[in-house]
Amino acid sequence: MNRKISSLFFAFLFVFISGFATAQHDSEGEKSAEKVEHKEDGDKFNATKMIMEHIGDSNEWHLWTTKDDNGEEHHVSIPLPVIIKDSEGLHTFLSSSIAHGHEHDGYTLKEGQVVSTKGIEKATLFSIISGKQKSSEVFFDLSITKNAASMLLSVIFMAIIFIGMARNYKKSQLPRGAGKLLEPVIVFIRDEVAIPNIGSVKYKRYMPYLLTAFFFIWFNNLFGLIPFFPFGANLTGNIAITAVLAIITLLITLFSANKDYWKHIFMPPVPILLYPIMVPIEIIGIFTKPFALMMRLFANVTAGHIMILAIISLIFIFKSPFLGLASVPLALFVSVLELLVAALQAYIFTVLSALFIGIAVAEHEHEHGHEEHAH
């Protein structure tokens, strides 16, 4: 029943937004559907640009924008450290030195990103590996961006919470402070995630990673929903972050795998004539599992942010009080759903990681032998 209600709600939301988008497209004619603009006193509102700026990474932490009597915009931001490595050496300075069109050491800030004023391209991992870029002809951006700063803050927050819990447990087995809230969650991960998927014998070895992954994803999902500094960064909606988490799960799975796991990969229980088909499929499956982990977390978190911002953008696009009355409750409803999604996505990532690890460490023949011996 709840699934039907959710489906009807999102179907209504889709039709609602589509209808207004169609009306706007018809009224503006040649304007791009991706860049819906509203003109008032010579100003233009670009919903696409606003949304991408909020969910993207940047070299400064933008707080708010003000306008003076002349209509000129003034951006209030917290500068972040810029670290550039190029053919001339290492460059370190704050992003405020290159903000608002200023240039420093041949670099400037454009739409929150560091760019070279000398036409030098930024190095990318895949371009370097593929040979499209030469390391001597590009610059490496090692800056502390908004997402990097947010990640460091979340790590410090987690360290304070859990180190404090560990000290309290040394004094008493009764939970105190944050332990009263988080101990049931830790016990739940142990009893309902780790033990059922990995087994009661080997689960302890992997509990530190499972708990770290769960709380890191959960806390950063929640922090991303708080719209003011030092929160609001779309950390878990950054595919680089989700890719690293998925790769860690992959490495733990591969290095923990026993001979039964590799035998199932290269000698699956099928007729030998099917080996040319099944073995490549099993090998591909090793990498599709972490890929699914990466994309599921990235897509769900990013989609939630985009949906909330898109609903709020309708108010500024159409400037209708009736639309404002509809958009605010809808945005509030989606925000409440995102609170649930924040925990759900952390839980799903942890469960699937435990499942993949459990498959790799399971000793099928050993267990089968014990069963036969018991009989």
Secondary structure, 3 states (H helix, E strand, C coil): CHHHHHHHHHHHHHHHHHHHHHHHHHHHCCCCCCCCCCEECCEECCHHHHHHHHHCCCCEEEEEEEECCCCCEEEEEEECEEEEEECCEEEEEEHHHCCCCCCECCEEEECCEEEECCCCEECCHHHHHHCCCCHHHEEEECCCCHHHHHHHHHHHHHHHHHHHHHHHHHHCCCCCCHHHHHHHHHHHHHHHHHHHHHCCCCHHHCHHHHHHHHHHHHHHHHHHHCCCCCCCCCCCCCHHHHHHHHHHHHHHHHHHCCHHHHHHHHCCCCCHHHHHHHHHHHHHHHHHHHHHHHHHHHHHHHHHHHHHHHHHHHHHHHCCHHHHHHHHHHHHHHHHHHHHHHHHHHHHHHHHHHHHHHHHHCCHHHHHHHHHHHC
